[in-house]
Amino acid sequence: MSVTKADNVDTPPARADAGAGGPGAGGPGAVGAADRPTIHAANREALAAWCDLSRAVESFRARWKPSILMALTDGPRPMSDLRAALTAPAKRVLVRALRELEADRLVERRGPEARPLYALTADGAALARLLSDLASWEGGRAP
């Protein structure tokens, strides 16, 4: 695709198979480059924001992740306390969710390797506040 700087419009290259009567042929009903949909700068920004939102939601969309984040708002906890607070998900499920939250830098492991405590990072605490606000919003909606 070539980009025209003057009008900030993406213009696709001409089709090689645009023969007589086909698109781009120039006859009645033909679709020329000026008629093709374009992506303007404002649309690119909206798309980028949507992609950022999608990545953010992906970081906590698994079943137990929001619950883990909310359970850690009271402070660091060992895994056994998290399992008890979360109606005991399978240990492997909890371990996987904690590892993913660590990889996303929302939770950190503290203390000795034998019995680590899990705590929210600054980003995790910010996300937990947003999730709490979202829960309050949903609770206040009319059925």
N, C-alpha and C positions, 0 to 999 in steps of 0.2 A: 504494500500500500504506500502510496505517496501522500505526504502531508503538505497541504498548501498553507504557508505561513500567514498569508494575508487574511484568510477567512477562518483559519483554525478548523478546517474540515478535512476528514480523511476521505480520499477518493480512491476507490478500488481501481486496479488496472483494468484496461479494456479486456473483454473476453476474447480469446483466440477463436472460439467457435461461433461467434456472433455473425452468422451468415445472413443471407437475404431473408427477410420476413421474421427473423428471430429477434430476441432482445438486443438492442443496440443497433438494429438495422436502420433506424432513422425513419421508418414508415409510420403510419398512423398507429397509435397505441404503443409505440416503442418507448422503452424506458431508457432515458439517457442518464449520464452521470449526474446531472443536476437534479434528477428525480429520485435518485437512490437515497436511502436513509443514511444519515451521517451521525457521527458522535462528536458533539461539541465539548468544549472544556468543562462546562458545568455538569454535563452528563458523566464525564470521566471522573470528576470529583465525587459525584453521588455514587458511582460504581465503586470507587476506592473506599468510600465510607462504608458501603454495604459489605465489601470484602473484609474490612476491619471488624465490623459487627459479627460477621460469620465466624471469623477466627476467634473472637472473644467468646461467643456462645459455644463453640467447639471445645474450648478449654474447660467447660464445666457441665456439658450436656449429659454425661453419663449418669446413670441412676443415683449413685451414692455421692457423687462429688458435691452437689449443693449442700447435702446433709452434713458431709464432713466439714466443709467450710463453716457452716453455721455452728457445728459442735465445737469448733476450735475458737470461736469468738470469745469464749470465757477464759482462754489461755491455753498454754501447752498441755497436751495430754498424751499418755502412753496409748499404744494401740489397743490394749485390753479395755481401757476406759472408752475409747471410741466405739469399739464393737458393742459394748454394753449400752452406750448412748444411742446407737443407731439400730436398735433391735437386732443385733447380732447378724450382720451379713456374713457370708462365708469368708473365712480369713483370707483366702486367695483373692477374692473380689476386692476386699478392703486394701490389701497390699498393692494390687494393681492400680486401684484408684489413687492411693497415696503416692505411688511412684509417678503416675501421670501428672498429678498435681505438683509434685516436686519438679518434674521436667518442665512444667509450665511456669515454674517459679512462683507458685501461689502458696505452697507449703514448704517448710524446711524441717529437717530432722536435727534434733539437738540432743546432746548428752551421749552417754556410752552406747556403743553398738549393741550391747546385750539387751538394753531396755531404753531405747531412744524415746524422746518426747517429740511429738509433732506439733508444730506451731505455724500460725499464719505469717507469711511475709507481709510487707507493706502492701504489695499488690493484692495479696490474698485477703487482707483485711478490708481493702477498698472494695473488692468484689463482693465480699460478705455483706458489707453495708448496702450495696446495690441490690443484692438478692433479698435482703431484709425489706428494703423499700418496695421491691417488686411484689413480695409476699403481702405487704400491707396494702398495696394498690389492689391486688387481686381480691383480698379479703373485703375490701370496701366496695367492690363492684356489685351492682344489682344482679340477682340471679336471672 
